[in-house]
Amino acid sequence: MRIAVLGMGYLGVTHAACMASIGHEVMGVDVDVDKISQLRAGHVPFFEPGLDALTARMVQSGDLRFTASYEEAARFADAFFIAVGTPQKRGEFAADVSAIDSVIETLGPMLDRPAVLFGKSTVPVGTAERLRSRLKELAPAGPDVELAWNPEFLREGHAIHDTLEPDRLVVGTAQQGAPGAITVAREIYSSVLASGTPFIVTDLATSELVKIAANAFLATKISFINAIAEVCEAAGADVVELADALGHDRRIGRAFLNAGLGFGGGCLPKDIRAFMARAGELGADQALTFLREVDAINMRRRTQMVDITRQLCGTLLGVRVGVLGAAFKPDSDDVRDSPALNVAGQLQLQGAAVSVYDPKAMDNSRKIFPTLSYASSAMAACAGADIVLVLTEWEEFRELNPRELAAVVSHRRVLDGRNCLDHQRWIDAGWQYRGFGRRPSSAAM
């Protein structure tokens, strides 16, 4: 099948390359001509494990091409995937869907033959029905153009796997039914469905809510264990052992029960805020008031990290801090709403001399915080440090040798913002170790 993917951000490039890899002819579309030039050369302008190689291979095979022309895409494709961003509006909680509106306004008048559009972007519930109505007005093919919603459930760092081997595929259509869209979706994802992936057909509103509800639940689970970590610290308990015990309960599970600095990135923070905003518009604002506390707990972790650093060092003025991690999570170069980079910036603003190292996110970090100092390695970032902060749980940081690192720091203090280190190993190497919600006997010397 000939497919066009509209929007060559993280979601769009991943989806385009993966669809090409399972046998479709794919055209990636973006108005950013510089980005299109990079992609045509087989270079992905962000880091996602394996995606550079997959994209280059699909470009070389001829199954994946890129354009900045909507006209070319309209002539080429029978199915379209909308994968543009829906960031948080400036000064508001609500999502900015102007990029999606622009796609419909631009592409709609060019659709003069039967086609199916699948929305993949995360949107406020009700957006799909509004776009479907507008598309019917704009498209010369009128009723022969269908709009369905096919939400994405990608994890950065695992995006290829999550596209080709998803937990489930969800397709929402207009309530009166859109058999053409379902048939096309089954054809596009035939190889994925052949492996037994659940295929859920529902209405537009439910399909929109599936994604946002999933993100709200994950955010709640993360903030829950972080709130419990605060209680553990007050009570002298250990949150890691507690989470392990909770995880054995099949109703709860261990995933996302890792206390630490909290969540960030381009999805969870803005999605739960947009969910609250939309619920308010629908008159159901009381249903989601708990998400305000979820958000507050998450943001409080960043301030607590700064406060704990001050407590351990006595002051922040002139203190040399080695920060390990800038991306919001490992296996990514994404620094959007990154807790790690936020903490580094706060420390600097309060008088600390901060040196940052991240395996992949250095260039993106410099764009946001150009005044921070950046190092070429973990050892260089920690040279002369009065305290070391581990803020992103890269495997490289987990595997650091505390005895080797001790040789370059001024003081052996480590603040494990992700509870990812073997704390006993660091203590045995003479370090003062502090984690979030860890038992005091393990956390202080």
C-alpha positions as CSV (number, residue, x, y, z in Angstrom):
1,M,0.0,0.0,0.0
2,R,1.1,3.6,-0.7
3,I,1.2,5.5,2.6
4,A,2.1,9.1,3.4
5,V,3.1,10.0,7.0
6,L,2.5,13.7,7.7
7,G,4.9,15.2,10.2
8,M,8.5,14.0,10.5
9,G,9.1,14.3,14.2
10,Y,9.8,11.5,16.6
11,L,6.5,9.7,15.9
12,G,6.4,10.3,12.2
13,V,9.9,9.2,11.2
14,T,9.5,6.1,13.4
15,H,6.2,5.2,11.8
16,A,7.3,5.9,8.3
17,A,10.5,3.8,8.6
18,C,8.6,0.9,10.3
19,M,5.8,0.9,7.7
20,A,8.4,0.7,4.9
21,S,10.1,-2.1,6.7
22,I,6.9,-4.3,6.6
23,G,6.5,-3.9,2.8
24,H,4.7,-0.6,2.1
25,E,5.7,2.3,-0.1
26,V,6.0,5.2,2.2
27,M,6.4,9.0,1.8
28,G,7.3,11.1,4.8
29,V,6.1,14.7,4.6
30,D,7.2,17.8,6.5
31,V,7.3,21.5,5.8
32,D,10.8,21.8,7.3
33,V,12.9,21.5,4.1
34,D,16.2,21.1,6.1
35,K,14.7,18.2,8.0
36,I,13.6,16.6,4.7
37,S,17.1,17.0,3.3
38,Q,18.6,15.2,6.3
39,L,16.1,12.4,6.0
40,R,16.7,12.0,2.3
41,A,20.3,11.4,3.1
42,G,19.2,8.7,5.6
43,H,20.0,10.7,8.7
44,V,17.5,11.0,11.5
45,P,17.7,14.4,13.3
46,F,17.2,12.8,16.7
47,F,18.4,9.7,18.6
48,E,16.4,6.6,18.8
49,P,18.2,3.2,19.0
50,G,18.2,1.5,15.6
51,L,16.2,4.1,13.8
52,D,19.1,5.7,11.9
53,A,20.1,2.4,10.4
54,L,16.5,1.4,9.6
55,T,15.7,4.7,7.9
56,A,18.9,4.6,5.9
57,R,18.2,1.1,4.8
58,M,14.6,1.9,3.7
59,V,15.7,5.0,1.8
60,Q,18.3,3.0,0.0
61,S,15.8,0.3,-0.9
62,G,13.5,3.0,-2.4
63,D,10.6,2.0,-0.2
64,L,10.9,5.2,1.9
65,R,11.1,8.7,0.4
66,F,10.6,12.2,1.8
67,T,9.0,15.4,0.5
68,A,8.0,18.9,1.6
69,S,5.1,18.9,-0.9
70,Y,1.6,18.1,0.2
71,E,0.6,18.0,-3.5
72,E,3.1,15.2,-4.1
73,A,1.9,13.3,-1.1
74,A,-1.8,13.6,-2.1
75,R,-1.0,12.3,-5.6
76,F,1.1,9.4,-4.2
77,A,-0.8,7.9,-1.2
78,D,-4.0,6.0,-0.6
79,A,-3.7,6.1,3.2
80,F,-2.3,9.0,5.3
81,F,-1.1,9.0,8.9
82,I,-1.2,12.3,10.8
83,A,1.8,12.5,13.2
84,V,2.3,16.1,13.9
85,G,2.9,17.5,17.4
86,T,0.3,18.7,19.9
87,P,2.4,20.7,22.5
88,Q,1.0,22.4,25.5
89,K,-0.3,25.9,24.7
90,R,1.8,28.7,26.1
91,G,0.4,29.9,29.4
92,E,-2.4,27.2,29.4
93,F,-2.8,23.6,30.2
94,A,-4.7,22.9,27.0
95,A,-3.1,21.2,24.0
96,D,-2.2,23.2,20.9
97,V,-3.8,21.3,17.9
98,S,-3.0,24.0,15.3
99,A,-0.6,21.7,13.5
100,I,-3.2,19.1,13.0
101,D,-5.7,21.7,11.8
102,S,-3.1,22.9,9.4
103,V,-2.7,19.4,8.0
104,I,-6.4,19.0,7.4
105,E,-6.8,22.5,5.9
106,T,-3.8,21.9,3.5
107,L,-4.4,18.3,2.5
108,G,-8.2,18.2,2.5
109,P,-8.7,20.2,-0.7
110,M,-6.2,18.0,-2.5
111,L,-8.1,14.7,-1.8
112,D,-10.0,14.2,-5.1
113,R,-10.2,10.4,-4.8
114,P,-11.0,7.8,-2.1
115,A,-8.5,7.9,0.8
116,V,-8.3,7.1,4.5
117,L,-6.6,9.4,7.0
118,F,-5.5,7.9,10.3
119,G,-4.7,10.3,13.2
120,K,-1.9,9.1,15.4
121,S,-1.2,12.3,17.3
122,T,-2.4,12.6,20.9
123,V,-5.4,15.0,20.9
124,P,-8.1,16.3,23.2
125,V,-11.2,14.1,23.0
126,G,-13.6,15.5,20.3
127,T,-10.8,16.6,18.0
128,A,-11.2,13.7,15.6
129,E,-15.0,14.3,15.1
130,R,-14.4,18.0,14.5
131,L,-11.6,17.2,11.9
132,R,-13.8,14.5,10.2
133,S,-16.6,17.1,9.7
134,R,-14.1,19.6,8.3
135,L,-12.5,17.1,6.0
136,K,-15.9,16.3,4.5
137,E,-16.3,20.0,3.7
138,L,-12.9,20.4,2.2
139,A,-12.2,17.2,0.2
140,P,-13.5,17.1,-3.4
141,A,-14.0,13.3,-2.9
142,G,-16.3,14.1,0.0
143,P,-17.8,10.9,1.6
144,D,-15.1,8.8,-0.1
145,V,-12.5,10.3,2.3
146,E,-12.6,8.7,5.8
147,L,-10.9,9.8,9.0
148,A,-10.1,7.3,11.7
149,W,-8.0,7.5,14.8
150,N,-5.1,5.1,15.4
151,P,-3.3,6.3,18.6
152,E,0.4,5.5,19.2
153,F,1.8,3.9,22.3
154,L,5.5,4.3,21.7
155,R,8.2,4.4,24.4
156,E,11.2,6.5,23.5
157,G,14.2,4.1,23.4
158,H,11.9,1.2,22.3
159,A,10.0,2.9,19.4
160,I,10.8,0.4,16.7
161,H,9.8,-2.6,18.8
162,D,6.6,-0.8,20.0
163,T,5.6,-0.1,16.4
164,L,6.2,-3.5,15.0
165,E,5.3,-5.5,18.1
166,P,2.7,-3.4,19.9
167,D,0.7,-4.5,22.9
168,R,-2.4,-3.6,21.0
169,L,-3.7,-1.8,17.9
170,V,-6.6,0.6,18.4
171,V,-8.6,2.1,15.6
172,G,-11.5,4.4,16.2
173,T,-14.0,5.3,13.5
174,A,-17.2,7.4,13.3
175,Q,-20.0,5.9,15.3
176,Q,-22.0,5.1,12.1
177,G,-19.1,2.9,11.2
178,A,-16.3,3.3,8.6
179,P,-15.7,-0.2,7.2
180,G,-13.3,1.1,4.6
181,A,-11.0,2.5,7.3
182,I,-11.0,-0.8,9.2
183,T,-10.3,-2.8,6.1
184,V,-7.4,-0.5,5.2
185,A,-6.0,-0.6,8.7
186,R,-6.1,-4.4,8.7
187,E,-4.2,-4.5,5.4
188,I,-1.6,-2.0,6.6
189,Y,-1.0,-3.9,9.8
190,S,-1.5,-7.4,8.4
191,S,2.0,-8.6,9.4
192,V,1.6,-7.2,12.9
193,L,-1.8,-8.7,13.3
194,A,-0.6,-12.1,12.1
195,S,1.5,-12.4,15.2
196,G,-1.6,-12.2,17.4
197,T,-1.6,-8.5,18.3
198,P,-5.0,-7.6,19.7
199,F,-7.0,-5.4,17.3
200,I,-9.5,-3.1,19.0
201,V,-12.1,-1.3,17.0
202,T,-14.0,1.5,18.7
203,D,-15.5,4.9,18.2
204,L,-13.5,8.1,17.6
205,A,-13.9,9.5,21.2
206,T,-12.8,6.3,22.9
207,S,-9.8,5.9,20.6
208,E,-8.7,9.4,21.5
209,L,-9.2,8.7,25.2
210,V,-7.3,5.4,25.2
211,K,-3.9,7.1,24.7
212,I,-4.5,10.0,27.1
213,A,-5.9,7.8,29.8
214,A,-2.9,5.4,29.4
215,N,-0.5,8.3,29.9
216,A,-2.5,9.6,32.9
217,F,-2.4,6.2,34.5
218,L,1.4,5.8,34.0
219,A,2.0,9.3,35.4
220,T,-0.2,8.5,38.4
221,K,1.7,5.3,39.1
222,I,5.1,7.2,39.0
223,S,3.9,10.0,41.2
224,F,2.3,7.4,43.6
225,I,5.6,5.6,44.2
226,N,7.4,9.0,44.6
227,A,4.8,10.0,47.2
228,I,5.4,6.7,49.0
229,A,9.2,7.4,48.8
230,E,8.6,10.6,50.8
231,V,6.8,8.5,53.5
232,C,9.6,5.9,53.5
233,E,12.1,8.6,54.2
234,A,10.1,9.9,57.1
235,A,9.5,6.4,58.5
236,G,12.9,4.9,57.9
237,A,11.7,2.4,55.3
238,D,13.1,1.5,51.9
239,V,11.0,2.3,48.8
240,V,12.9,-0.1,46.5
241,E,12.2,-3.1,48.7
242,L,8.6,-1.8,49.1
243,A,8.1,-1.5,45.3
244,D,9.5,-5.0,44.8
245,A,7.0,-6.4,47.2
246,L,4.1,-4.4,45.6
247,G,5.2,-5.6,42.2
248,H,4.5,-9.2,43.0
249,D,0.8,-8.3,43.3
250,R,-0.6,-9.1,39.8
251,R,-3.2,-6.3,40.2
252,I,-0.4,-3.8,40.5
253,G,2.8,-5.0,38.7
254,R,6.4,-3.7,39.1
255,A,6.6,-1.5,36.0
256,F,6.7,2.2,36.6
257,L,7.1,1.8,40.3
258,N,10.6,3.3,40.4
259,A,10.9,6.2,42.8
260,G,13.2,9.0,41.8
261,L,13.3,12.3,40.0
262,G,10.0,11.8,38.2
263,F,8.7,11.9,34.7
264,G,9.3,14.4,31.9
265,G,9.6,14.4,28.1
266,G,7.2,15.6,25.4
267,C,4.2,13.4,26.4
268,L,3.3,12.7,30.0
269,P,3.6,16.2,31.5
270,K,1.7,18.0,28.7
271,D,-0.8,15.2,28.2
272,I,-2.1,15.0,31.8
273,R,-2.4,18.8,31.8
274,A,-4.3,18.8,28.5
275,F,-6.5,16.0,29.8
276,M,-7.5,18.1,32.8
277,A,-8.1,21.1,30.5
278,R,-10.4,19.1,28.2
279,A,-12.3,17.5,31.1
280,G,-13.0,21.1,32.3
281,E,-14.3,22.1,28.9
282,L,-16.6,19.1,29.0
283,G,-17.9,19.9,32.5
284,A,-16.1,16.9,34.0
285,D,-13.3,18.8,35.7
286,Q,-14.0,17.2,39.1
287,A,-13.2,13.8,37.7
288,L,-9.6,14.6,37.1
289,T,-8.7,16.9,40.0
290,F,-6.4,14.1,41.3
291,L,-4.1,14.7,38.3
292,R,-3.2,18.1,39.7
293,E,-1.6,16.4,42.7
294,V,0.0,13.9,40.3
295,D,1.6,16.8,38.5
296,A,2.5,18.6,41.7
297,I,4.2,15.5,43.2
298,N,6.2,15.1,40.0
299,M,7.4,18.7,39.9
300,R,8.2,18.7,43.6
301,R,10.8,16.0,43.1
302,R,12.9,18.5,41.1
303,T,12.9,21.0,43.9
304,Q,13.6,18.3,46.5
305,M,16.7,17.2,44.5
306,V,18.0,20.8,44.7
307,D,17.2,20.9,48.4
308,I,18.9,17.6,49.2
309,T,22.0,18.7,47.3
310,R,22.1,21.9,49.4
311,Q,21.7,19.8,52.6
312,L,24.5,17.4,51.7
313,C,26.9,20.2,50.8
314,G,25.8,22.8,53.4
315,T,25.4,25.4,50.7
316,L,25.1,25.7,46.9
317,L,27.2,28.9,46.5
318,G,30.4,27.9,44.7
319,V,29.7,24.2,45.1
320,R,31.0,22.1,42.1
321,V,28.3,19.7,40.9
322,G,28.9,16.9,38.5
323,V,25.6,16.1,36.8
324,L,25.3,12.8,35.0
325,G,22.3,12.9,32.6
326,A,20.4,15.5,30.7
327,A,17.8,13.5,28.7
328,F,14.5,12.9,30.3
329,K,15.1,9.2,30.1
330,P,17.9,6.8,28.9
331,D,18.3,5.8,25.3
332,S,17.0,9.2,24.1
333,D,18.3,12.6,23.3
334,D,15.0,14.2,24.2
335,V,15.3,17.1,26.7
336,R,11.8,18.4,26.5
337,D,10.7,19.1,30.1
338,S,13.6,17.0,31.3
339,P,13.8,16.7,35.1
340,A,17.6,16.3,34.9
341,L,18.2,19.4,32.9
342,N,15.7,21.3,35.0
343,V,17.6,20.4,38.2
344,A,21.0,21.3,36.6
345,G,19.6,24.7,35.6
346,Q,18.2,25.3,39.1
347,L,21.5,24.4,40.8
348,Q,23.3,26.9,38.6
349,L,20.8,29.7,39.2
350,Q,21.3,29.2,42.9
351,G,25.1,29.5,42.7
352,A,26.5,26.1,42.0
353,A,29.1,25.5,39.3
354,V,27.5,22.7,37.3
355,S,29.2,20.4,34.7
356,V,26.8,18.2,32.7
357,Y,27.4,15.0,30.7
358,D,24.9,12.9,28.8
359,P,25.8,10.2,26.2
360,K,23.3,11.5,23.6
361,A,21.6,14.8,24.7
362,M,24.5,17.3,24.8
363,D,23.6,19.2,21.7
364,N,19.9,19.5,22.6
365,S,20.9,20.5,26.1
366,R,23.1,23.3,24.9
367,K,20.2,24.8,22.9
368,I,18.1,25.1,26.0
369,F,20.7,25.8,28.7
370,P,23.7,27.3,26.8
371,T,25.1,28.8,30.1
372,L,25.7,25.4,31.7
373,S,29.1,23.8,31.4
374,Y,29.2,20.6,29.4
375,A,31.8,17.8,29.6
376,S,32.9,15.2,27.2
377,S,32.6,12.2,29.6
378,A,31.3,11.2,33.0
379,M,34.8,11.4,34.4
380,A,35.3,14.9,33.1
381,A,32.0,16.1,34.4
382,C,32.8,14.9,37.9
383,A,36.4,16.2,38.0
384,G,36.8,18.3,41.1
385,A,33.1,17.8,42.0
386,D,31.9,18.3,45.6
387,I,28.9,16.1,44.8
388,V,27.8,13.9,41.9
389,L,24.2,13.8,40.8
390,V,22.9,10.8,38.7
391,L,19.8,12.2,37.0
392,T,19.2,9.9,34.0
393,E,19.6,6.2,34.4
394,W,21.9,5.5,31.4
395,E,23.5,2.1,31.6
396,E,26.8,3.9,31.3
397,F,26.2,5.5,34.7
398,R,24.9,2.3,36.3
399,E,28.2,0.7,35.4
400,L,30.5,3.5,36.7
401,N,33.3,2.2,38.9
402,P,32.9,4.2,42.1
403,R,36.6,3.6,43.1
404,E,37.8,5.1,39.8
405,L,35.5,8.0,40.0
406,A,36.6,8.7,43.6
407,A,40.1,9.5,42.2
408,V,38.8,12.6,40.4
409,V,36.2,14.1,42.7
410,S,36.9,16.5,45.6
411,H,34.3,14.9,47.9
412,R,32.8,11.4,47.7
413,R,29.2,12.4,47.7
414,V,26.7,10.9,45.3
415,L,23.0,11.7,45.0
416,D,21.2,9.0,43.1
417,G,18.2,10.7,41.6
418,R,17.0,7.5,39.9
419,N,17.8,4.9,42.6
420,C,19.6,3.1,39.8
421,L,23.1,2.6,41.4
422,D,24.2,-0.4,43.4
423,H,24.2,1.7,46.6
424,Q,26.1,-0.8,48.7
425,R,28.9,-0.9,46.1
426,W,29.3,2.9,46.3
427,I,29.2,2.9,50.1
428,D,31.8,0.1,50.2
429,A,34.0,2.4,48.0
430,G,33.8,5.1,50.6
431,W,31.1,7.3,49.2
432,Q,28.3,9.1,51.0
433,Y,25.3,7.7,49.1
434,R,21.8,9.3,49.1
435,G,18.9,8.0,47.1
436,F,15.2,8.7,47.2
437,G,13.3,6.8,49.9
438,R,16.1,4.5,50.7
439,R,16.7,3.1,54.2
440,P,18.8,5.5,56.2
441,S,21.3,2.8,57.2
442,S,22.0,2.3,53.5
443,A,22.0,6.0,52.6
444,A,24.4,7.6,55.0
445,M,27.8,7.1,56.4
